[in-house]
Amino acid sequence: MADQPLPSIIQGGMGVGVSHWPLARAVAATGQLGVVSGVALDAVLARRLQLGDPGGALRDALSLLPAAEVARRILERYFVAGGIAPRQPFRPTPRLGVAAHRASVELIAAGNFAEVHLAKAGHRGPVGVNYLEKIQMATPAALYGAMLAGVDYVLVGAGIPSEFPHLLDALAQHAAVRLPVAVAGRAPGEPEYVHFDPAWLHEPDGALRRPKLLAIVSSAVLATRLARDPRTRPDGFVLETPIAGGHSAPPRGRMQLSETVEPVYGPRDVIEVEKVAALGLPFWLAGGHAGPRALAAAKAAGATGIQVGSAFALCDESGITPDLKRRLLDHVLDGTLRVRNDPRASPTSFPFKVAELTGTLADEPPYADRPRTCDLGYLRTLYETGQGRIGYRCPAEPVAEYVAKGGAAEDTSGRRCLCNGLLATIGLGQRRRDGYREPPVVTLGQQLDFLPRLLPAGASGYSAAQVVGYLLEG
């Protein structure tokens, strides 16, 4: 890894499971940075095992996990030979919490290990893993599992990853760590802590290689703040504009909405690239840069290269189910797909890009019919109860429950259950006992003009290698 040149292209880490190991492996095999999504890999592992693990890739990966008893327990609990029946619900996985839960820690670490290990197999290219800073309670175990598999890069967005450099340093030495987590109702200096000790999984042997850390940010101010202190300094940045897919930072200052009820971004939200370049750390530009001219312009501005998401999300190797992917391609090509930056959809309160496609969570009628439930809980936040204890709540859970936990009813309006929706997008949506099936939710970037170049008339799809070739042409 040390002698590898920095990649010109980073394949975006799109979750849940859109950027899965087959996509990351295909990109890394070209010499560019293939990235797996590190979000909800415990549920992804458990559900794929319950579907019978066709081809046996996950079981092969778990056989190499340097914690044989952990692998045995996971297979014993979740693997179903031949797969569960079509209408049978998936067995639940433990929900995240600040208190260490052995089964949860093991499943998170094993899921990250398996995904990274499979992405790295069969080539010498670099592989990264992408996390949301907002999902803090999974972070230490997830990082350690990815590092056990030899991950080369860690990318972090949707928050300020100031704790990650220290976590990577400590986990490379198999040291016990703690991560501060904010608690609503407490003063800023009174966090709760998530604890993790590698010894809970196995008896460590020899130091791990520390991966490079890339912070995904949307302003030069934040990049400068992180780079100033050695404890928070990453190894580089991804500078992401508001049109990139998934979550994006809200506008600086007071949020205003357009006629289409989308956040309005102004001059204060334009990233001052020259100021980031002056920090002397490598950086990549993301959001609306899927083209060879954009790559050339990025390098002319001092960037190492670009990060591209949507072009890879729609390629053959991505984790989106084939039928859903085909519908997306058709609508993009005929100009009828609209991607809206919804300020309310995500429980995180970050704006979230939603592709408006019938039969998905973007549709009001199907979503209005969906029973509100929070059975996965990746985006839950902590609050302090009246008894001084820690509780968990999510604005996408049943309104009465959220209000009973001290939340404001208006915060629940328009919220989508992204946890269940994103798993459904990759074919792992929960099957309810009453027959209800979770509808998918699709997120893409808002600039999709690359597609006609990648998908000429008559073609049914395109590969990740074709995306790389297109971006590097000339």
C-alpha positions as CSV (number, residue, x, y, z in Angstrom):
1,M,0.0,0.0,0.0
2,A,2.8,2.4,0.9
3,D,4.2,2.4,-2.6
4,Q,0.9,2.7,-4.4
5,P,0.2,6.1,-6.1
6,L,-2.8,8.0,-5.0
7,P,-5.9,7.1,-7.1
8,S,-7.3,9.6,-9.6
9,I,-10.8,8.1,-9.0
10,I,-12.6,7.2,-5.8
11,Q,-15.7,5.1,-6.3
12,G,-18.3,6.5,-3.8
13,G,-19.2,4.5,-0.8
14,M,-23.0,4.2,-1.2
15,G,-25.0,2.5,1.4
16,V,-26.7,0.4,2.4
17,G,-24.9,-2.2,0.2
18,V,-25.1,-0.4,-3.1
19,S,-21.3,-0.1,-2.9
20,H,-20.9,-3.8,-1.9
21,W,-17.8,-5.9,-2.4
22,P,-18.4,-6.9,-6.1
23,L,-18.5,-3.3,-7.1
24,A,-15.5,-2.2,-5.0
25,R,-13.5,-5.2,-6.2
26,A,-14.2,-4.4,-9.8
27,V,-13.1,-0.8,-9.4
28,A,-10.0,-1.7,-7.3
29,A,-9.0,-4.2,-10.0
30,T,-8.5,-1.2,-12.4
31,G,-6.1,0.4,-10.0
32,Q,-8.6,3.0,-8.8
33,L,-10.0,3.2,-5.2
34,G,-12.9,0.8,-4.8
35,V,-15.0,1.5,-1.7
36,V,-17.5,-0.6,0.2
37,S,-20.2,1.0,2.3
38,G,-19.7,0.3,6.0
39,V,-23.2,1.1,6.9
40,A,-25.4,-1.7,8.4
41,L,-23.0,-4.5,7.5
42,D,-24.2,-6.4,10.5
43,A,-27.7,-6.6,9.0
44,V,-26.4,-7.2,5.5
45,L,-24.2,-10.2,6.7
46,A,-27.0,-11.7,8.8
47,R,-29.6,-11.4,6.0
48,R,-27.4,-12.7,3.2
49,L,-26.6,-15.7,5.4
50,Q,-30.3,-16.3,6.0
51,L,-30.8,-16.3,2.2
52,G,-28.3,-19.2,2.1
53,D,-25.2,-17.3,1.0
54,P,-25.4,-18.4,-2.6
55,G,-21.9,-19.2,-3.9
56,G,-20.5,-19.4,-0.3
57,A,-18.5,-16.1,-0.5
58,L,-19.5,-14.9,3.0
59,R,-18.8,-18.3,4.6
60,D,-15.4,-18.4,2.9
61,A,-14.6,-14.9,4.3
62,L,-15.8,-15.8,7.8
63,S,-13.5,-18.9,7.7
64,L,-10.6,-16.4,7.6
65,L,-11.8,-14.2,10.4
66,P,-9.1,-14.2,13.1
67,A,-11.7,-15.0,15.6
68,A,-12.9,-18.5,14.9
69,E,-15.4,-18.7,17.7
70,V,-17.0,-15.4,16.6
71,A,-17.5,-16.8,13.1
72,R,-18.9,-20.1,14.5
73,R,-21.5,-18.3,16.6
74,I,-22.6,-16.0,13.7
75,L,-23.0,-19.0,11.3
76,E,-24.9,-21.0,13.9
77,R,-27.3,-18.1,14.5
78,Y,-27.9,-16.8,11.0
79,F,-26.9,-19.3,8.3
80,V,-29.8,-21.1,6.7
81,A,-28.8,-23.7,4.1
82,G,-30.9,-23.1,1.0
83,G,-32.3,-19.9,2.4
84,I,-35.4,-19.0,4.4
85,A,-38.8,-19.4,2.9
86,P,-39.9,-16.5,0.6
87,R,-42.5,-15.1,3.1
88,Q,-40.4,-15.8,6.2
89,P,-39.2,-12.6,8.0
90,F,-35.5,-12.2,8.6
91,R,-34.2,-13.0,12.0
92,P,-33.6,-9.7,13.8
93,T,-30.1,-8.4,14.7
94,P,-29.2,-6.6,17.9
95,R,-29.8,-2.8,17.8
96,L,-27.0,-0.4,18.4
97,G,-26.5,1.0,21.9
98,V,-23.9,2.6,24.0
99,A,-23.5,-0.4,26.3
100,A,-21.4,-3.2,24.7
101,H,-23.6,-6.0,23.4
102,R,-21.4,-9.0,22.6
103,A,-23.6,-10.3,19.7
104,S,-23.8,-6.9,18.2
105,V,-20.1,-6.1,18.4
106,E,-19.2,-9.5,16.9
107,L,-21.7,-9.1,14.0
108,I,-20.5,-5.6,13.2
109,A,-16.8,-6.5,13.2
110,A,-17.4,-9.7,11.2
111,G,-19.6,-7.9,8.6
112,N,-17.0,-5.3,8.0
113,F,-14.2,-7.9,7.9
114,A,-16.1,-10.0,5.3
115,E,-17.0,-7.1,3.1
116,V,-13.5,-5.7,2.9
117,H,-11.8,-9.1,2.6
118,L,-14.0,-10.0,-0.4
119,A,-13.4,-6.6,-2.0
120,K,-9.6,-7.1,-1.7
121,A,-9.5,-10.6,-3.2
122,G,-7.9,-11.3,-6.5
123,H,-6.1,-8.0,-7.2
124,R,-3.6,-5.5,-5.8
125,G,-5.7,-2.4,-6.1
126,P,-6.7,-0.2,-3.1
127,V,-9.9,-0.7,-1.2
128,G,-11.7,1.7,1.1
129,V,-14.7,1.6,3.4
130,N,-17.1,4.5,3.9
131,Y,-18.9,5.3,7.2
132,L,-21.4,7.9,8.3
133,E,-20.1,9.7,11.3
134,K,-23.7,10.0,12.5
135,I,-23.8,6.2,13.2
136,Q,-21.3,6.4,16.0
137,M,-22.4,3.5,18.2
138,A,-21.1,1.0,15.5
139,T,-17.9,2.8,14.6
140,P,-15.2,1.3,16.8
141,A,-16.2,-2.4,16.1
142,A,-16.7,-1.6,12.4
143,L,-13.3,0.1,12.0
144,Y,-11.6,-2.8,13.7
145,G,-13.3,-5.4,11.6
146,A,-12.3,-3.5,8.4
147,M,-8.7,-3.1,9.6
148,L,-8.5,-6.9,10.3
149,A,-9.2,-7.4,6.6
150,G,-6.4,-4.9,5.6
151,V,-8.6,-2.0,4.5
152,D,-6.5,0.7,2.8
153,Y,-8.7,3.8,3.2
154,V,-11.4,4.9,5.6
155,L,-13.8,7.6,4.3
156,V,-16.2,9.4,6.7
157,G,-19.0,11.8,5.9
158,A,-22.3,13.1,7.5
159,G,-20.6,14.7,10.5
160,I,-17.2,15.8,11.7
161,P,-14.8,12.9,12.0
162,S,-12.5,14.5,14.6
163,E,-12.2,11.3,16.6
164,F,-11.2,9.0,13.7
165,P,-7.4,9.6,13.6
166,H,-7.1,8.7,17.2
167,L,-9.3,5.6,16.8
168,L,-7.3,4.4,13.9
169,D,-4.0,4.8,15.7
170,A,-5.3,3.0,18.8
171,L,-7.0,0.2,17.0
172,A,-3.9,-0.5,14.8
173,Q,-2.3,-1.4,18.2
174,H,-5.3,-3.4,19.3
175,A,-5.8,-0.9,22.1
176,A,-9.2,-0.5,23.9
177,V,-10.9,2.7,22.8
178,R,-13.9,4.9,23.7
179,L,-15.8,7.2,21.4
180,P,-17.8,10.1,22.8
181,V,-21.5,10.2,21.7
182,A,-23.7,13.3,22.1
183,V,-26.8,13.0,24.3
184,A,-29.7,15.4,23.8
185,G,-30.6,17.2,27.0
186,R,-27.0,17.2,28.3
187,A,-24.4,20.0,28.1
188,P,-22.0,19.7,25.1
189,G,-19.1,18.7,27.5
190,E,-21.1,15.8,29.0
191,P,-21.1,13.0,26.4
192,E,-21.8,9.3,26.8
193,Y,-19.1,6.9,25.6
194,V,-19.1,3.8,23.4
195,H,-16.4,1.4,24.5
196,F,-14.7,-1.2,22.5
197,D,-11.9,-3.6,23.2
198,P,-10.4,-5.9,20.5
199,A,-9.8,-8.5,23.2
200,W,-13.5,-9.1,23.3
201,L,-13.2,-10.7,19.8
202,H,-9.9,-12.5,19.9
203,E,-6.3,-12.5,21.3
204,P,-4.5,-9.9,19.1
205,D,-1.2,-10.8,17.5
206,G,1.0,-8.1,16.0
207,A,0.1,-4.6,15.0
208,L,-2.4,-3.9,12.2
209,R,-1.6,-1.5,9.3
210,R,-3.2,1.8,9.8
211,P,-5.4,2.9,6.8
212,K,-5.4,6.4,5.4
213,L,-8.3,8.6,6.6
214,L,-10.2,10.8,4.1
215,A,-12.7,13.2,5.6
216,I,-15.7,14.0,3.4
217,V,-16.4,17.7,4.0
218,S,-18.3,20.5,2.3
219,S,-16.4,23.6,3.3
220,A,-12.8,24.9,3.5
221,V,-13.5,26.1,7.0
222,L,-14.1,22.6,8.3
223,A,-11.2,21.2,6.4
224,T,-8.9,23.8,7.9
225,R,-10.3,23.1,11.4
226,L,-9.6,19.4,11.1
227,A,-6.1,19.9,9.6
228,R,-5.0,22.4,12.2
229,D,-4.7,19.9,15.1
230,P,-2.6,16.7,14.7
231,R,-5.1,14.8,16.8
232,T,-7.9,15.5,14.2
233,R,-5.9,15.8,11.0
234,P,-7.0,13.3,8.3
235,D,-4.7,12.1,5.5
236,G,-6.8,13.9,2.9
237,F,-10.3,15.3,2.0
238,V,-13.2,14.6,-0.3
239,L,-14.8,18.0,-1.0
240,E,-18.5,17.3,-1.7
241,T,-21.0,19.7,-3.3
242,P,-24.7,19.7,-2.4
243,I,-25.7,17.9,-5.6
244,A,-23.9,14.6,-4.6
245,G,-26.2,11.7,-3.8
246,G,-27.2,10.6,-0.3
247,H,-26.8,13.0,2.6
248,S,-25.5,16.5,2.1
249,A,-24.6,19.3,4.5
250,P,-27.4,21.8,5.0
251,P,-26.9,25.3,3.7
252,R,-24.7,27.6,5.9
253,G,-26.8,30.0,7.8
254,R,-30.6,30.0,8.0
255,M,-32.2,27.3,5.8
256,Q,-34.5,28.6,3.0
257,L,-36.5,26.4,0.7
258,S,-37.2,26.7,-3.0
259,E,-40.5,26.4,-4.7
260,T,-39.8,22.7,-5.0
261,V,-39.3,22.5,-1.3
262,E,-35.5,22.0,-1.5
263,P,-32.8,23.7,0.4
264,V,-31.4,26.8,-1.3
265,Y,-27.6,27.0,-1.4
266,G,-25.8,30.2,-2.0
267,P,-22.3,31.8,-2.3
268,R,-21.4,30.8,1.3
269,D,-21.8,27.2,0.3
270,V,-19.3,27.2,-2.5
271,I,-16.2,25.3,-1.5
272,E,-13.1,27.5,-1.6
273,V,-10.9,24.8,-3.2
274,E,-7.8,27.0,-3.2
275,K,-7.9,27.2,0.6
276,V,-8.1,23.4,0.9
277,A,-5.2,23.1,-1.6
278,A,-3.1,25.4,0.6
279,L,-3.4,22.9,3.4
280,G,-1.0,20.6,1.6
281,L,-3.1,17.5,1.9
282,P,-4.4,15.5,-1.1
283,F,-8.1,16.1,-1.9
284,W,-10.7,14.9,-4.3
285,L,-13.8,16.7,-5.7
286,A,-17.2,15.1,-5.5
287,G,-20.7,15.8,-6.6
288,G,-21.3,16.5,-10.3
289,H,-17.8,15.5,-11.5
290,A,-18.5,12.3,-13.5
291,G,-16.7,13.0,-16.7
292,P,-13.1,13.3,-18.1
293,R,-13.3,17.1,-18.4
294,A,-14.3,17.3,-14.8
295,L,-11.4,15.1,-13.8
296,A,-9.0,17.3,-15.8
297,A,-10.5,20.5,-14.3
298,A,-10.2,19.0,-10.8
299,K,-6.5,18.2,-11.3
300,A,-5.9,21.7,-12.7
301,A,-7.4,23.1,-9.5
302,G,-4.9,21.1,-7.4
303,A,-7.0,18.1,-6.6
304,T,-5.6,14.6,-6.8
305,G,-8.8,13.5,-8.6
306,I,-12.5,13.0,-8.2
307,Q,-15.0,10.9,-6.3
308,V,-17.9,9.5,-8.4
309,G,-21.0,7.8,-7.0
310,S,-24.1,7.7,-9.3
311,A,-22.3,6.4,-12.4
312,F,-21.2,3.4,-10.3
313,A,-24.5,3.1,-8.5
314,L,-26.2,2.4,-11.9
315,C,-23.5,0.0,-13.3
316,D,-23.8,-3.8,-13.5
317,E,-21.8,-4.6,-10.4
318,S,-23.7,-2.3,-8.0
319,G,-25.9,-3.7,-5.3
320,I,-29.2,-2.2,-6.5
321,T,-31.6,-4.9,-7.5
322,P,-31.5,-5.5,-11.3
323,D,-35.2,-4.6,-11.9
324,L,-34.9,-1.4,-9.9
325,K,-31.7,-0.5,-11.7
326,R,-33.3,-1.1,-15.1
327,R,-36.2,1.2,-14.2
328,L,-33.8,3.9,-13.1
329,L,-31.7,3.6,-16.3
330,D,-34.8,3.9,-18.4
331,H,-36.1,7.0,-16.6
332,V,-32.7,8.7,-16.7
333,L,-32.3,8.1,-20.4
334,D,-35.8,9.4,-21.3
335,G,-35.4,12.4,-19.0
336,T,-38.2,11.6,-16.6
337,L,-36.3,10.8,-13.4
338,R,-36.2,13.6,-10.9
339,V,-33.9,13.5,-7.9
340,R,-35.0,15.9,-5.2
341,N,-32.9,17.1,-2.3
342,D,-35.5,16.4,0.5
343,P,-34.8,18.4,3.7
344,R,-37.1,16.2,5.7
345,A,-36.7,12.6,4.5
346,S,-33.7,11.6,6.6
347,P,-34.1,11.1,10.4
348,T,-30.6,12.7,10.7
349,S,-32.0,16.2,9.8
350,F,-29.4,16.3,6.9
351,P,-30.9,16.9,3.5
352,F,-31.1,13.6,1.5
353,K,-31.4,13.1,-2.2
354,V,-34.4,11.0,-3.1
355,A,-35.0,9.6,-6.6
356,E,-38.7,10.0,-7.3
357,L,-39.7,6.6,-8.6
358,T,-43.1,4.9,-8.3
359,G,-43.3,2.1,-5.8
360,T,-40.5,3.5,-3.6
361,L,-40.5,5.6,-0.4
362,A,-40.6,8.7,-2.5
363,D,-44.3,8.0,-3.2
364,E,-46.6,9.5,-0.7
365,P,-49.4,6.9,-0.9
366,P,-47.1,3.8,-0.4
367,Y,-45.3,5.6,2.4
368,A,-48.4,6.8,4.1
369,D,-49.6,3.2,4.1
370,R,-46.4,2.0,5.7
371,P,-46.8,1.2,9.4
372,R,-44.3,3.3,11.3
373,T,-41.7,1.1,13.0
374,C,-38.1,1.5,14.1
375,D,-36.8,-2.1,14.3
376,L,-33.3,-1.5,13.0
377,G,-32.4,1.8,14.7
378,Y,-29.1,2.8,13.0
379,L,-30.1,6.5,12.9
380,R,-31.5,6.6,16.4
381,T,-30.0,9.4,18.7
382,L,-29.5,9.3,22.4
383,Y,-31.4,11.4,24.9
384,E,-31.5,11.6,28.7
385,T,-34.7,10.4,30.3
386,G,-36.3,12.0,33.3
387,Q,-34.6,9.4,35.5
388,G,-31.1,10.4,34.2
389,R,-30.8,7.3,32.1
390,I,-30.0,6.9,28.4
391,G,-32.8,6.4,25.9
392,Y,-33.0,6.1,22.2
393,R,-35.4,7.8,19.7
394,C,-35.8,8.4,16.0
395,P,-38.2,10.8,14.3
396,A,-39.1,8.1,11.8
397,E,-40.5,5.9,14.6
398,P,-44.2,6.0,15.6
399,V,-45.1,9.6,16.4
400,A,-46.6,8.8,19.9
401,E,-43.5,6.9,20.9
402,Y,-41.2,9.7,19.7
403,V,-43.2,12.4,21.6
404,A,-43.4,10.2,24.7
405,K,-39.6,10.2,24.7
406,G,-39.4,14.0,24.7
407,G,-39.2,14.6,21.0
408,A,-41.2,17.3,19.2
409,A,-44.1,16.0,17.0
410,E,-43.2,18.4,14.2
411,D,-39.8,16.7,13.9
412,T,-41.6,13.5,12.7
413,S,-43.3,15.1,9.7
414,G,-42.1,13.8,6.4
415,R,-39.4,11.5,7.8
416,R,-38.7,8.3,6.0
417,C,-37.3,5.0,7.4
418,L,-34.1,5.0,5.5
419,C,-32.7,2.0,7.4
420,N,-35.4,-0.4,6.1
421,G,-35.8,1.4,2.7
422,L,-32.1,1.2,1.8
423,L,-31.9,-2.5,2.7
424,A,-35.0,-3.1,0.4
425,T,-33.1,-1.3,-2.4
426,I,-30.5,-4.1,-2.4
427,G,-33.1,-6.9,-2.1
428,L,-32.8,-7.4,1.7
429,G,-35.9,-5.6,2.8
430,Q,-37.8,-7.1,5.8
431,R,-40.8,-9.3,5.1
432,R,-43.5,-8.6,7.7
433,R,-45.7,-11.4,9.1
434,D,-48.8,-9.5,7.9
435,G,-47.4,-9.8,4.3
436,Y,-46.2,-6.2,4.1
437,R,-42.9,-5.8,2.3
438,E,-40.7,-2.8,2.9
439,P,-40.5,-0.5,-0.2
440,P,-37.1,0.6,-1.4
441,V,-35.7,4.1,-1.4
442,V,-33.2,5.2,-4.1
443,T,-30.7,8.0,-3.7
444,L,-28.6,9.4,-6.6
445,G,-26.8,12.6,-7.4
446,Q,-28.7,15.4,-9.1
447,Q,-26.4,15.5,-12.2
448,L,-26.9,12.4,-14.4
449,D,-25.8,13.7,-17.8
450,F,-23.0,11.1,-17.9
451,L,-25.4,8.2,-18.7
452,P,-25.8,8.6,-22.5
453,R,-22.0,8.3,-22.8
454,L,-21.9,5.1,-20.8
455,L,-25.1,3.5,-22.1
456,P,-25.4,3.9,-25.9
457,A,-28.6,2.9,-27.7
458,G,-29.2,-0.8,-27.6
459,A,-27.0,-1.5,-24.6
460,S,-28.6,-3.1,-21.5
461,G,-26.0,-1.9,-19.0
462,Y,-22.4,-1.1,-18.5
463,S,-19.6,-2.2,-16.2
464,A,-17.6,-0.5,-13.4
465,A,-14.5,-0.8,-15.6
466,Q,-16.3,1.1,-18.4
467,V,-17.0,3.9,-15.9
468,V,-13.3,4.1,-15.0
469,G,-12.4,4.0,-18.7
470,Y,-14.8,6.8,-19.5
471,L,-13.5,9.0,-16.7
472,L,-9.9,8.4,-17.7
473,E,-10.3,8.9,-21.4
474,G,-7.9,11.5,-22.9
